[in-house]
Amino acid sequence: MNMLKHALATVIVAGATGAIAADASERKFIREGMHESEIILKIGKPDHETFIKNEKGQPEEKSWSYFPHFRDSQTLTIITLRGGVVAKVERKISR
C-alpha cells in the first residue's frame, strides 16, 4: 500500500511539474533517502533516464541524469534510485 501511495504521489507531482518552475540550483540539495516525487518537485524531470535493473519481483533501479544548466553551470548531476528512493547522488564537473 505504501508503494501505491508513492506511485500516486509521483504521478500527481509529475502532472503538476509543468505548473511549477523547477530550480536547477536546488540540485545540490538532493540527498540519499529522498523519494523520486520530491526530486521531481524540487528540480523537475530528468534530462535522461536509464533503467539499471527492472526485473519482476525486484525493486526497480534506475539512473536520472540532469545536464548542466545556467543555474547549475558545468555540473552534471546523476541520481541513482532504488525502489523509488535516492540511493546515490553524483555531481561531476562537465566542461
Number of C-alpha atoms within 10 A of each C-alpha: 6 7 10 9 10 16 15 13 16 20 13 12 20 17 11 13 17 11 9 14 12 17 14 18 14 13 23 14 9 19 15 13 13 14 20 24 21 16 23 17 18 20 21 21 19 16 10 11 15 11 12 13 13 11 9 7 6 10 13 16 19 19 20 19 18 21 17 18 13 9 12 17 14 15 20 18 21 20 24 22 24 19 14 20 21 22 18 15 18 13 15 12 10 11 8
